[in-house]
């Protein structure tokens, strides 16, 4: 999709195709590799990163820790819109768009 947008992630996170997820990933302001990390470390790092972003910027966390897919969005709910993309092979991308 050439014209993918944040709405593609927000509206249909479970149906987001790999190409669109990759386009959004490529346009992210910041990417954090949290593979192998467990809570609360990903939450702490997301909060710190969100503080340094401007409104509309996109932070992406990559993780293989399922609880992070719930805990990270909750941790930054007052500062960012969040959604999760599931790769299907045990990896996840948490898209966090600063409000």
N, C-alpha and C positions, 0 to 999 in steps of 0.2 A: 504494500500500500504506500503510495507516494505521499498521500496527504494524511497520514496517521496523526492522531492527536491524543491528548490526555483523556478525552471522552471515550476513546477506544478501550482504555484500561479501566476506567471507572464504570462504564456501562456493562461491559461484558468481560470481566476478568478471566473467567474460566474458559471462554471461547476465543480469547485473544490468540491469534496465530503467531507462530514463531517469527515470521517476517516483521510483523508490526511490533512485537516485543523487542526485537533487535533494533528496529529504527528508533524507538523510544529510548532504549538503552544507549544507543550511539549518540543521542542528543542530550543525554543527562548532563547536568551541571557537575555532579559528583557521583562517583561510583565507589561503593564500599564492598569489599570481598569479606564476608563474614562466614565463609565456608569453614566448618569445623568449630566455630565459636558458639557458645551457649549463652542463654540469658543469665545475667542482665547485660553482658557486654554489648551485644548489638543494640539494645535500647539506649544505653549510655552514649554510644558512638553516633546513633541517629540523632539524638537530642543535640549533641554538640555540633554536628554537621548542619542541622536545620537552622540553628542560630546564626550560622555564617552565610546562609543563603538569602537571596532577595525574593520577594513575592513572585510566584510563578516559576521559580527555579525547580528543577527536578533532581531529587536524590534517589539513587537506586541502590538497594542492598541486595547482594546475592547471598543466599544461605541454603544450607541443607538441614537446618534445625527447625522442624515443624512448629514448635511453640513460638519461635520468633515471628512467624507469619501472623500470629495473633497479637503477641506482646509488643512488637515494635510499633504497629499502627496505633495501638492503644496508648503507648507512651508519648506519641507526638500528636495525638488527636486534636489538641488545642492549637497546634501550630501548622499542621499539614493535613492535606487530604491524602488518604492512603488506599492502596489496593495491592493485591497480590496476584502474580502470574505464576502458574504451575507449569513447569516444563514437561512433566510426565515421567521424568527419570530421577526423581528425588531431589531436584534442585528447584529453588524458588527465587523469584525476583520480587522484592517489595518496592513498589513505586511510591515515592513520597513527594508530593507537590506542595511546596510552601505556599501558605495562604497569604 
